[in-house]
């Protein structure tokens, strides 16, 4: 009976995972729509997220009191997330949505290497094969262009940070609830980045730091749906699913974002027929990993 319950929990975890990926598909779109610089936009996104979490916590009372040492660990993961956002939005603004989210498909590769090293589990060659399949799909679409070199570099750095953040959340999720982790990650990330913001603005001066009224509305939606909702669902999924599987499944995020970018920004004019081959390989890599995961769980339940 316990094994059947666990299998049911696994299915719920996959539902949470793929709903979070759908929300994530809009992240690149907001990054392009909001004209603020990547660092300033990240700060406002964190601010609205923290305010929303504090308000929600007054009603839900879901955040547990934890030690200061544990808070610092979780805050460190939140700072990794903030850095990931800065590089990710920087990639989008330097190049375009498609370049930024395509680089994110490398997260499976980074996770396949880093998770065994950091979480002390056995290295899986099959995981690396699945991630290389996704990378091959990206290579089908984009030919290296000197105009996009900076954007590609920023995108790769953002993906490395995203992989480290996911692994850290997986480790922290062993002893804390999803709501507690989300609360302290966002608050810690906001406080850490706020202290560094003056230095950031000194090195990377921004044309303006205040959002317009339409941008304020977009930032609110960004914070509530594509941040609070997205990361709560992701952390819930990580309680049952490996960090590698979550990262690999997030290869669907570029698919959603690229399709939205084609519809909204007409970026399809930059694509060739190889783009459709990329979509096929990305979906194939995610499908193979999901089938493998479910077969393993089904074998346990039987």
C-alpha positions as CSV (number, residue, x, y, z in Angstrom):
1,X,0.0,0.0,0.0
2,X,2.8,2.4,0.9
3,X,4.5,1.7,-2.5
4,X,1.2,2.5,-4.3
5,X,0.8,5.8,-2.3
6,X,4.4,6.6,-3.2
7,X,3.7,6.0,-6.9
8,X,0.7,8.3,-6.7
9,X,2.9,11.0,-5.1
10,X,5.3,10.5,-7.9
11,X,2.6,11.3,-10.5
12,X,1.6,14.4,-8.6
13,X,5.2,15.5,-8.5
14,X,5.5,15.1,-12.3
15,X,2.3,17.2,-12.7
16,X,3.8,19.9,-10.5
17,X,7.0,19.7,-12.5
18,X,5.4,20.2,-15.9
19,X,3.0,23.0,-14.7
20,X,6.1,24.8,-13.4
21,X,7.7,24.4,-16.8
22,X,4.6,25.9,-18.5
23,X,5.0,29.0,-16.2
24,X,8.7,29.1,-16.9
25,X,8.0,29.3,-20.6
26,X,6.8,32.8,-20.1
27,X,9.9,33.9,-18.2
28,X,11.9,34.8,-21.3
29,X,8.9,36.7,-22.7
30,X,8.7,38.9,-19.7
31,X,12.4,39.4,-19.8
32,X,12.1,40.8,-23.3
33,X,8.9,42.8,-22.7
34,X,10.2,44.6,-19.6
35,X,12.7,47.3,-20.8
36,X,14.6,47.5,-17.5
37,X,18.2,46.3,-17.3
38,X,18.6,42.7,-16.3
39,X,19.9,43.5,-12.8
40,X,17.3,46.2,-12.0
41,X,14.5,43.9,-13.3
42,X,15.8,41.0,-11.1
43,X,15.7,43.3,-8.1
44,X,12.1,44.4,-8.7
45,X,11.0,40.8,-9.4
46,X,12.5,39.8,-6.1
47,X,11.0,42.7,-4.2
48,X,7.4,41.9,-5.5
49,X,8.0,38.2,-4.8
50,X,9.1,38.8,-1.3
51,X,6.1,41.1,-0.6
52,X,3.7,38.5,-2.0
53,X,5.3,35.8,0.1
54,X,5.1,37.8,3.3
55,X,1.5,38.6,2.6
56,X,0.6,35.0,1.9
57,X,2.5,33.8,4.9
58,X,0.2,36.0,7.1
59,X,-2.7,33.8,6.0
60,X,-1.1,30.4,5.3
61,X,1.3,30.3,8.2
62,X,3.3,27.8,6.2
63,X,6.8,29.0,7.0
64,X,8.5,27.1,9.9
65,X,11.1,28.7,12.2
66,X,14.5,27.3,11.5
67,X,18.0,27.9,12.8
68,X,20.1,30.9,11.5
69,X,22.6,28.4,10.1
70,X,19.8,26.8,8.0
71,X,18.5,30.2,6.9
72,X,22.0,31.2,5.6
73,X,22.2,27.9,3.6
74,X,18.8,28.5,2.0
75,X,19.6,32.2,1.5
76,X,22.7,31.1,-0.4
77,X,20.6,29.1,-2.8
78,X,18.4,32.2,-3.2
79,X,21.4,34.3,-4.1
80,X,22.4,31.6,-6.8
81,X,18.9,32.0,-8.2
82,X,19.2,35.8,-8.3
83,X,22.5,35.5,-10.2
84,X,20.9,33.0,-12.6
85,X,18.2,35.5,-13.4
86,X,20.7,38.4,-14.0
87,X,22.7,36.3,-16.5
88,X,19.6,34.8,-18.1
89,X,17.9,38.2,-18.7
90,X,21.3,39.6,-19.8
91,X,21.5,36.9,-22.4
92,X,18.0,37.7,-23.7
93,X,18.6,41.4,-23.8
94,X,22.0,41.0,-25.4
95,X,20.8,38.5,-28.0
96,X,17.2,37.5,-28.1
97,X,14.7,35.2,-26.3
98,X,15.5,32.2,-28.5
99,X,19.3,32.4,-27.8
100,X,18.7,32.8,-24.0
101,X,16.3,29.9,-23.6
102,X,18.2,27.6,-26.0
103,X,21.3,27.9,-23.9
104,X,19.1,26.8,-20.9
105,X,18.8,23.3,-22.6
106,X,22.4,22.7,-21.4
107,X,21.2,22.4,-17.8
108,X,20.8,18.6,-18.2
109,X,24.5,18.4,-19.1
110,X,25.6,20.4,-16.1
111,X,23.3,18.5,-13.8
112,X,24.4,15.1,-15.1
113,X,28.0,16.0,-14.1
114,X,27.5,18.1,-10.9
115,X,24.7,16.2,-9.1
116,X,26.8,13.0,-8.7
117,X,29.7,15.1,-7.5
118,X,27.8,17.3,-5.1
119,X,25.2,14.9,-3.8
120,X,27.5,11.9,-3.7
121,X,25.5,9.6,-5.9
122,X,26.5,7.2,-8.6
123,X,27.3,8.7,-12.0
124,X,24.7,7.7,-14.7
125,X,26.0,7.5,-18.2
126,X,22.4,7.3,-19.5
127,X,21.7,10.7,-18.0
128,X,24.6,12.2,-19.8
129,X,23.4,10.6,-23.1
130,X,19.9,12.2,-22.6
131,X,21.4,15.6,-22.0
132,X,23.7,15.4,-25.0
133,X,20.7,14.5,-27.1
134,X,19.1,17.8,-26.0
135,X,22.3,19.7,-26.7
136,X,22.5,18.2,-30.2
137,X,19.0,19.6,-30.8
138,X,20.2,23.1,-30.0
139,X,23.2,22.7,-32.2
140,X,20.9,21.9,-35.1
141,X,19.2,25.3,-34.8
142,X,21.9,27.8,-34.1
143,X,25.0,28.6,-36.2
144,X,27.5,30.5,-34.1
145,X,27.2,34.2,-35.0
146,X,29.6,36.9,-33.8
147,X,26.6,39.1,-32.9
148,X,25.4,36.5,-30.3
149,X,28.7,35.5,-28.7
150,X,28.1,37.6,-25.6
151,X,24.5,36.4,-25.3
152,X,25.5,32.8,-25.6
153,X,28.3,33.2,-23.0
154,X,25.8,34.8,-20.6
155,X,23.3,32.1,-21.3
156,X,25.8,29.3,-20.5
157,X,26.7,31.0,-17.2
158,X,23.1,31.4,-16.3
159,X,22.5,27.7,-17.0
160,X,25.4,26.6,-14.8
161,X,24.0,28.8,-11.9
162,X,20.5,27.3,-12.5
163,X,21.9,23.8,-12.2
164,X,23.7,24.6,-9.0
165,X,20.5,26.2,-7.6
166,X,18.4,23.2,-8.4
167,X,20.9,20.8,-6.8
168,X,21.0,23.0,-3.7
169,X,17.2,23.1,-3.5
170,X,17.2,19.3,-3.8
171,X,19.6,19.0,-0.8
172,X,17.7,21.6,1.3
173,X,14.4,19.9,0.5
174,X,15.4,16.8,2.5
175,X,14.8,18.6,5.8
176,X,12.5,21.6,5.0
177,X,9.1,22.1,3.4
178,X,8.7,23.6,-0.1
179,X,7.0,26.7,1.4
180,X,9.8,27.3,3.9
181,X,12.5,26.9,1.3
182,X,10.8,29.2,-1.1
183,X,10.2,31.9,1.6
184,X,13.8,32.0,2.8
185,X,15.3,31.6,-0.7
186,X,13.5,34.6,-2.0
187,X,14.0,36.8,1.1
188,X,17.7,35.8,1.4
189,X,18.3,36.3,-2.3
190,X,16.6,39.7,-2.2
191,X,18.6,40.9,0.8
192,X,21.9,39.6,-0.6
193,X,21.4,41.2,-4.0
194,X,20.1,44.5,-2.5
195,X,23.4,44.8,-0.7
196,X,25.3,44.3,-4.0
197,X,22.9,46.4,-6.1
198,X,24.9,49.7,-5.6
199,X,28.1,48.0,-6.8
200,X,26.1,46.4,-9.7
201,X,24.8,49.9,-10.8
202,X,28.2,51.3,-10.5
203,X,29.7,48.7,-12.8
204,X,26.6,48.4,-15.1
205,X,24.9,51.8,-15.0
206,X,21.1,51.6,-15.8
207,X,19.2,54.1,-17.9
208,X,16.4,54.0,-15.3
209,X,15.6,52.1,-12.2
210,X,11.9,52.8,-11.8
211,X,9.4,50.7,-13.8
212,X,6.6,52.3,-15.8
213,X,3.0,51.6,-14.8
214,X,2.5,48.8,-17.5
215,X,5.9,47.4,-16.4
216,X,4.7,47.4,-12.8
217,X,1.7,45.3,-13.7
218,X,4.0,42.9,-15.7
219,X,6.4,42.6,-12.8
220,X,3.5,41.7,-10.4
221,X,2.3,38.9,-12.7
222,X,5.9,37.9,-13.1
223,X,6.3,37.7,-9.4
224,X,3.1,35.9,-8.5
225,X,2.8,33.4,-11.4
226,X,6.3,32.9,-12.8
227,X,8.1,33.1,-9.5
228,X,6.1,32.2,-6.5
229,X,3.9,29.7,-8.4
230,X,6.8,28.4,-10.5
231,X,9.4,27.8,-7.8
232,X,6.9,26.4,-5.2
233,X,5.8,23.8,-7.8
234,X,9.5,23.1,-8.7
235,X,10.5,22.5,-5.1
236,X,7.5,20.3,-4.6
237,X,8.6,18.2,-7.6
238,X,12.1,18.0,-6.3
239,X,10.9,16.3,-3.1
240,X,10.1,13.2,-5.2
241,X,12.1,13.6,-8.4
242,X,15.9,13.8,-9.0
243,X,17.5,17.1,-9.7
244,X,18.7,15.7,-13.0
245,X,15.2,14.7,-14.1
246,X,13.9,18.1,-13.2
247,X,16.7,19.9,-15.1
248,X,16.3,17.6,-18.1
249,X,12.5,18.1,-18.1
250,X,13.1,21.9,-18.2
251,X,14.4,21.4,-21.7
252,X,10.7,21.9,-22.5
253,X,11.1,25.5,-21.3
254,X,13.0,26.6,-24.4
255,X,10.3,24.9,-26.6
256,X,7.5,26.9,-24.9
257,X,9.5,30.1,-24.9
258,X,10.7,29.8,-28.5
259,X,7.1,29.2,-29.7
260,X,5.9,32.2,-27.7
261,X,8.8,34.3,-29.1
262,X,7.8,33.2,-32.6
263,X,4.2,34.3,-32.0
264,X,4.9,37.6,-30.1
265,X,8.3,38.8,-31.5
266,X,8.3,37.0,-34.8
267,X,11.7,35.4,-34.1
268,X,10.9,32.5,-36.4
269,X,12.3,34.6,-39.2
270,X,15.8,33.6,-37.8
271,X,15.1,29.8,-37.9
272,X,15.7,27.2,-40.5
273,X,14.2,23.7,-40.9
274,X,16.7,22.5,-38.2
275,X,14.5,24.3,-35.7
276,X,11.9,21.5,-36.0
277,X,14.6,18.9,-35.6
278,X,15.6,20.7,-32.4
279,X,12.0,20.5,-31.1
280,X,11.9,16.8,-31.8
281,X,15.2,16.0,-30.0
282,X,14.3,18.1,-27.0
283,X,10.9,16.4,-26.6
284,X,12.5,13.0,-27.2
285,X,15.1,13.5,-24.5
286,X,12.5,14.5,-22.0
287,X,10.1,11.7,-23.0
288,X,12.9,9.0,-22.7
289,X,13.9,10.2,-19.2
290,X,10.2,10.3,-18.1
291,X,9.5,6.8,-19.4
292,X,12.7,5.6,-17.7
293,X,11.7,7.2,-14.4
294,X,8.1,5.8,-14.4
295,X,9.4,2.3,-15.3
296,X,11.7,2.3,-12.4
297,X,9.0,3.5,-10.1
298,X,6.5,0.9,-11.5
299,X,9.0,-1.9,-10.9
300,X,9.3,-0.8,-7.3
301,X,5.5,-0.7,-6.8
302,X,5.1,-4.2,-8.3
